Amino acid sequence: MPITVNGASVPVPADPRVSLLDFLRETLRLSGTKKGCNQGACGACTVLADGERILSCLALAVQYDGRAITTIEGLADDHDLHPLQAAFVDHDGFQCGYCTPGQICSAIGMASEAKRGVPSHVTADLGADTVLTREELQERMSGNLCRCGAHNGIIEAIQATVAKEMAA
């Protein structure tokens, strides 16, 4: 079965050793997903697999045979930015922009986890609906590093979109 990347069907690479990150960047020429540490520690390579956030540097492309991968390039609708992308612009959620694609994909996946009731380390009441407070967002996004120090803008952008949607 092919892999679906941003809605397009693409054949699985013949070499089973190719990481999903390298497949996206080198074979498909989707340069939005970044190679940071290449060890799963920084989150720059975060993409969505069937809506769940994964670290593409730690995944083999063949593992996603028959699954749907969404990268930062697949989030926008035609020429309109995804609401979270626009919020990153509005809230200065980036400086150099290197971590931004992974941050945005991670935040979208994180929101899905929270909606399903998946707790974080700081979730106070495991029986209640998740409230994405600033502390909760910081914990849930802690796997995505920003060396520029745009963390406040990142959290504000997420609060303005994802957390706001959940509160509604």
C-alpha positions in Angstrom: 0.0 0.0 0.0 1.2 3.5 -0.6 1.7 6.2 2.1 -0.7 9.2 1.9 1.3 12.3 2.4 -0.7 15.6 2.6 -3.5 13.9 0.7 -1.4 12.5 -2.1 -0.6 8.8 -2.5 3.1 8.1 -2.7 4.9 4.7 -3.0 6.7 3.4 0.0 10.5 3.7 -0.5 12.2 0.5 -1.7 14.9 0.8 1.0 13.4 -0.2 4.4 16.1 1.7 6.3 14.9 5.2 5.1 13.5 7.3 8.0 10.2 9.0 7.5 12.0 12.3 7.9 14.5 11.6 5.1 11.7 10.3 2.9 9.7 13.5 3.3 12.7 15.8 2.9 14.9 14.0 0.3 12.5 12.0 -1.7 9.3 14.1 -1.6 11.1 17.4 -1.3 8.9 18.6 1.5 11.4 20.8 3.3 9.0 22.1 6.0 9.7 19.2 8.4 13.1 19.9 9.9 16.0 17.7 10.9 17.2 18.9 14.3 18.9 16.5 16.6 18.0 13.4 14.5 17.6 11.6 17.8 14.1 12.4 18.9 15.0 14.9 21.5 14.1 18.3 19.9 10.7 17.8 18.1 11.7 19.7 15.0 10.7 16.7 12.9 7.2 16.3 14.4 4.5 15.4 11.8 1.1 13.9 12.2 0.4 10.2 11.4 -3.3 9.6 11.2 -3.7 12.8 13.3 -1.2 11.7 16.1 2.1 13.5 16.5 5.2 11.5 15.9 8.9 12.2 15.6 9.7 11.4 12.0 13.4 11.1 12.6 12.7 8.0 14.7 10.2 6.4 12.3 11.0 4.3 9.3 8.9 5.3 6.3 7.9 1.6 5.7 6.2 1.6 9.1 3.6 4.1 7.7 2.6 2.0 4.7 -1.1 2.5 4.2 -1.3 5.4 6.7 -1.8 9.2 6.3 1.0 11.6 7.1 0.4 15.3 7.4 3.3 17.7 7.4 3.3 21.5 7.9 2.8 21.8 4.1 -0.5 19.9 4.4 -2.1 22.0 7.0 -3.0 25.1 4.9 -6.2 25.1 2.9 -5.3 26.3 -0.6 -3.8 29.7 0.2 -5.3 30.2 3.6 -3.1 29.4 6.6 -4.3 26.9 9.2 -5.6 28.9 12.2 -2.7 27.8 14.3 -0.2 28.9 11.6 -1.9 32.3 11.5 -1.8 32.5 15.3 2.0 31.9 15.3 2.3 34.9 13.1 0.0 37.0 15.2 1.6 36.1 18.5 5.2 36.1 17.4 5.5 32.4 18.0 8.7 32.1 16.0 12.0 33.8 15.5 14.3 31.8 13.3 11.3 29.6 12.4 13.3 26.3 12.4 11.2 24.7 15.1 7.9 26.2 14.0 6.7 23.4 11.7 7.3 20.8 14.4 5.8 23.0 17.1 2.6 23.5 15.0 2.2 19.9 14.1 2.8 18.9 17.7 0.3 21.4 19.0 -2.4 20.0 16.7 -1.6 16.4 17.8 -1.5 17.6 21.4 -5.0 19.1 21.1 -6.3 15.8 19.8 -4.7 14.0 22.8 -6.3 16.4 25.2 -9.7 16.1 23.6 -9.5 12.3 24.0 -8.7 12.8 27.7 -5.0 11.8 27.6 -3.5 13.3 30.7 -0.1 14.9 31.1 2.2 14.9 34.0 0.6 18.0 35.4 -3.1 17.1 34.8 -4.7 17.6 38.2 -8.0 15.7 37.8 -7.8 12.6 35.7 -11.5 12.2 35.7 -12.4 15.7 34.5 -12.2 17.2 31.0 -8.8 18.5 30.2 -8.3 22.2 30.7 -5.4 23.5 28.6 -4.0 26.0 31.1 -0.7 27.6 30.4 1.0 25.1 32.7 -0.7 22.2 31.0 0.3 23.5 27.5 3.9 24.0 28.6 4.1 20.4 29.9 2.4 19.0 26.8 4.7 20.9 24.4 7.9 20.3 26.4 9.1 17.8 23.8 9.4 20.6 21.2 12.4 22.8 21.8 12.9 26.4 20.7 16.4 27.7 21.0 15.4 31.2 20.1 13.2 31.7 23.1 9.9 32.1 21.4 8.1 29.9 24.0 5.8 32.7 25.3 4.6 33.4 21.7 4.2 29.7 21.0 2.1 29.1 24.1 0.0 32.3 23.4 -0.6 31.1 19.8 -1.8 27.7 21.1 -3.9 29.4 23.7 -5.5 31.6 21.1 -6.5 28.7 18.9 -6.3 25.2 20.1 -7.0 25.8 23.8 -9.8 28.3 22.9 -11.5 25.7 20.7 -11.4 23.1 23.5 -12.9 25.6 25.9 -15.8 26.3 23.6 
